[in-house]
């Protein structure tokens, strides 16, 4: 079975400058493979190449080098577009049409006709929570409402692969929760979701896998769990009835031992000191274990570290 | 084919809600009505003036609607980025460009049809209220040959729409408007370019004028107002050749517009 999304050395240069245009590399040799049914988070700071990648996958722009395939076929083929959905960043539609008209127009482009169009449009308007505004012209819509129209048009055709560019942008907390639920329900249906985002907790909660792109280059790619496991930063152990000899014995191996009163201590262990021996020692010394928690680097910590480590961007290409 | 018709339908729906064509159609109708008042001041010339002003209003306002809607057809979609969601649907870029063109031409035909009805209403009123001066009219008030002039106005407007759409695929709305209006103006002086050699001796200038004559749209043959107003016949061959020329010119421009649009990156 082919990968849902596959890129090989995908590269894009833009010409910048008016009098003497010079190439500017927005994306540099991106190679990715995303399996069907994955929720894939594509992360990166502003200007990292996230939207460029999405536009290349949708053939809104053409690659300078490399290839992109979706569902086993070259990206941009009409047959591929029948099976995908796309929410652009800050979506914008036709001011003088209503939400219902825009969605009916797009539904017809997917080959739906007559009553099927009306039925499908009603369903997606309900899904994104703007059924009451269906007959309002888009001119009067707020940014958040337009984002919901954007989401509605992206799922009209019940896509096999869904591309979301900053899907939480402009949404209030309720809207964000609805989008999270929507992505989870799409995943249950077997839809592959590729989304770019700045909001890392959302990516951490939703994605099976993430990639981080910085200055057009892929700097990390893997399961969220692998990245988090690899980046274990220590253990926090809370124990009660710890006597003085136990405390001084453990203090030599801990980063810090803090008394919280009534014979209770918070013991901060470095990652290289496994908690098993300390737990056994505490138990043998008559102490009671209250809690044990691993301290792991969050996706946000990891992201900031990767972005900070990247070399400054070159302005042009030699 | 269906996708192209759907794109055309969306252009039509959006255009009929735009205020620009409404105001232009209203202005044209007002001008036709005003021509009735003007004609009262000119004994014996009244019918000619009404017909002349009526057809000129249709030609100029039809062209203005074509320019003002045509220049934004593609560039507005690109500027506002509404094109992103649309081109991610099963629509080819060729279908998108041709659908846009057909949608605007359909809008223009409806606008010109409304103007035609208003024009014939003014002429019918004139016919009913006229006295013995009817005898000196060069042609009947409700002369069906007026429809030939209107058909050629529609064809000319369709060419102007293709010009505006062509520029719209690669330049800003303002530049597209200036270039289209420039070509429309130059297009009415085609015979002057062809006969440039009779007034200038410079061979390179004559060659440039000759190239421009073939490259620029020749819009003069679309204007048969004078013949129709004076009751002269318009040869069927002239109408057929002019329509064929308009179709060919618009076809070449649309082919070029599609070729440019298919290669464009939408950043």
Contacts between the chains, C-beta under 8 A, distances in Angstrom:
chain1	res1	chain2	res2	distance
A	14	B	265	7.7
A	14	B	267	7.0
A	55	B	84	7.7
A	55	B	266	7.0
A	55	B	267	7.7
A	58	B	84	7.8
A	58	B	87	7.4
A	58	B	88	4.9
A	59	B	87	8.0
A	60	B	83	7.9
A	60	B	84	6.0
A	60	B	87	6.0
A	60	B	88	7.4
A	60	B	265	7.5
A	60	B	266	4.6
A	61	B	265	4.0
A	61	B	266	6.3
A	61	B	267	6.7
A	62	B	263	7.7
A	62	B	265	6.3
A	78	B	90	4.7
A	78	B	91	7.7
A	78	B	92	6.3
A	79	B	90	7.8
A	81	B	88	6.2
A	81	B	89	6.0
A	81	B	90	4.6
A	81	B	91	7.9
A	82	B	90	4.8
A	84	B	88	7.0
A	85	B	88	7.8
A	86	B	84	7.3
A	86	B	85	6.6
A	86	B	88	3.8
A	87	B	85	7.9
A	88	B	81	6.4
A	88	B	84	3.9
A	88	B	85	5.8
A	88	B	88	7.9
A	90	B	81	7.4
A	91	B	81	7.7
A	91	B	84	7.5
A	91	B	85	6.1
A	92	B	80	4.8
A	92	B	81	5.3
A	92	B	82	5.1
A	93	B	82	5.4
A	93	B	85	6.9
A	94	B	10	7.2
A	94	B	14	5.4
A	94	B	82	6.4
A	96	B	13	8.0
A	96	B	14	5.1
A	96	B	17	4.1
A	96	B	18	6.7
A	97	B	10	7.5
A	97	B	13	6.5
A	97	B	14	6.1
A	97	B	17	7.8
A	101	B	13	6.8
A	105	B	6	6.5
A	105	B	9	7.6
A	105	B	10	5.0
A	106	B	85	7.4
A	106	B	86	7.8
A	106	B	89	6.0
A	108	B	6	5.2
A	109	B	3	5.9
A	109	B	6	5.7
A	109	B	89	4.5
A	109	B	90	6.1
A	109	B	91	5.8
A	110	B	89	6.9
A	110	B	90	6.6
A	111	B	2	8.0
A	111	B	90	7.6
A	150	B	85	6.9
A	153	B	85	5.8
A	154	B	85	7.8
A	163	B	88	7.8
